[in-house]
Amino acid sequence: MADWTQRLLLRLILLAGLLSLGGCSSLFFYPDNTVYITPDRLELEYEDIYLDTADGERLHGWWIPAATEEAEGTVYFLHGNAQNISSHLLNVAWLPKEGYNVFMIDYRGYGKSTGAPDIEGALHDSEIGLRWLVDAKANETPFFLLGQSLGGGLSIMLASEWVQRNEQPPLIGVILDSSFAGFRDIAREKLDSFWLTWLFQIPLSCTIPDNYEGTDHIAGISPVPVMIIHSVRDGIIPYHHGQALFDAAKEPKRFLQTDTPHAGTFVIPAYRQATLEFLRDANERR
């Protein structure tokens, strides 16, 4: 029994050490480079975009123009933590037919983007994508930000800094789907849920800087309208995260309660329609 206990303790120490060295990044990033589907398979035009970062990485993205005669706006989409843009395409593939351009990128380490993922890098990459978008497509249409799951956490930081710095052109609306209240918050919650790591939830989650908590920054997005979408059946990011973000946000804000699995919002036509209404209302406010 003593030998078994010693082996278990050794494994726990090794696990804690590995997570600490990675700054808990393994909890957030699950990239791959498999191509699941491309926009042309959905009868959408698209262009491959490659962007160079200041620290030597190269990011890959897709520019998908609206499939209508005139575009109503442009949606910059930041995807969730698994796979790459090709597996997340269906979440936004319906928007071009509704009159919206879509731009989506892979963070470093995902898909065709070089490098290894981490929180700082992903935050940097999300801003690189937005800066390309406003430089390349400035004054063509209003710009919206849509972040899903991990992309929602990145979107809060990006949007609040964009607004607080009075960057131009301004964002017209921000949509956060299935997102979490904060990086440290969700890391601690996930570590607590697994018996091998619950003892280390506080020291390991503290390897994540506390300035990445969405509830601390979401108010900074105001006066840009924010829509928060969260499912009562979300088994990955529990519903209380969406409610916490909504409570912390300032007006104008809107909450859409859904009942799909995690990040399954846009499978349902009614939820697509509610999102379109938000986009149109936000556009009318500007």
C-alpha positions, -999 to +999 in steps of 0.1 A: +000+000+000+028+024+008+044+017-026+011+024-043+007+057-024+042+068-033+036+061-070+003+080-069+019+110-052+048+109-078+023+109-106+004+138-091+037+158-087+047+151-123+013+161-136+014+193-115+049+201-129+039+195-165+008+218-162+028+244-144+055+245-171+027+250-197+010+277-177-022+256-179-022+262-216-031+225-222-065+233-207-073+259-234-056+247-267-063+216-287-052+224-322-048+202-353-040+207-389-067+185-405-087+202-432-123+193-424-142+214-450-134+245-471-158+273-480-160+262-517-176+229-506-204+251-493-206+271-525-189+301-509-162+322-525-131+326-504-096+339-503-066+325-483-051+352-462-016+350-446-005+374-419+030+378-404+033+385-367+059+407-351+075+376-333+080+357-365+049+335-369+027+333-399-011+331-395-036+317-419-072+329-424-101+329-448-118+360-462-153+350-472-173+377-490-210+382-487-230+362-512-253+391-518-250+421-542-242+444-513-227+435-479-246+446-447-214+443-426-183+423-419-181+397-391-146+389-376-149+354-362-127+340-334-132+303-330-131+279-301-102+259-287-102+227-307-091+218-342-089+248-366-110+272-388-121+244-411-139+226-383-156+258-371-166+271-405-202+259-402-208+283-373-205+312-397-210+297-432-247+309-431-237+346-427-225+353-463-260+344-476-275+368-451-253+397-465-223+396-442-186+392-451-168+368-428-131+369-418-117+341-397-082+332-386-063+303-370-043+313-339-006+302-339-003+264-338-037+258-354-043+246-390-018+263-413-006+288-388+029+283-375+041+283-339+027+269-306-004+281-289-006+300-257-028+327-242-005+357-249+001+345-284-036+340-292-044+374-279-017+389-300-029+369-331-065+380-326-055+417-328-032+410-358-063+397-376-085+427-367-058+451-378-055+434-412-093+435-415-096+472-409-066+481-430-077+460-460-114+466-458-116+500-441-148+521-448-164+493-468-188+480-442-194+482-404-173+457-384-187+432-359-168+408-336-181+372-330-162+351-305-172+315-296-160+297-265-122+304-263-128+329-290-152+347-268-126+351-241-102+365-266-129+388-280-136+404-247-100+414-243-097+425-279-129+445-280-124+462-246-089+474-256-101+485-290-128+506-275-107+520-246-080+531-271-106+546-293-093+527-323-108+534-357-129+523-373-150+514-343-166+480-337-204+482-341-213+451-321-198+422-302-213+387-299-200+362-273-212+327-277-206+299-251-178+319-235-163+317-200-161+343-173-123+344-173-093+323-182-082+317-146-118+311-135-125+284-160-091+268-154-097+265-117-132+251-124-118+224-148-090+215-125-115+211-096-136+187-116-109+161-121-098+140-091-062+139-102-059+177-103-084+191-077-056+193-051-037+216-074-065+238-087-054+270-069-016+268-075-020+257-111-047+282-120-026+309-105+000+303-132-025+322-154-022+360-150-053+374-133-056+402-159-074+379-184-107+377-166-136+386-189-158+398-160-131+424-153-130+437-189-164+433-205-177+466-191-150+483-211-167+473-244-196+498-237-210+518-254-206+491-282-236+468-279-228+433-266-249+401-271-241+372-248-253+337-259-253+308-236-270+274-234-285+259-202-273+226-216-237+236-222-216+208-207-183+224-214-187+260-202-215+259-177-244+284-180-233+305-150-204+318-170-227+334-195-248+349-167-217+363-149-205+380-181-239+395-187-241+408-151-207+424-155-214+440-189-228+475-192-256+486-214-264+482-242-264+445-237-286+415-247-288+379-235-299+350-256-306+318-235-303+287-257-307+250-252-281+234-275-249+215-267-217+236-263-212+260-293-242+245-312-261+278-313-262+284-350-276+250-360-310+264-349-327+288-373-343+308-345-310+315-329-296+326-362-325+350-366-319+364-331-283+371-340-292+388-372-316+410-353-288+420-330-265+428-359-292+449-376-301+468-344-264+475-336-260+488-371-289+511-367-274+526-335-242+538-351 
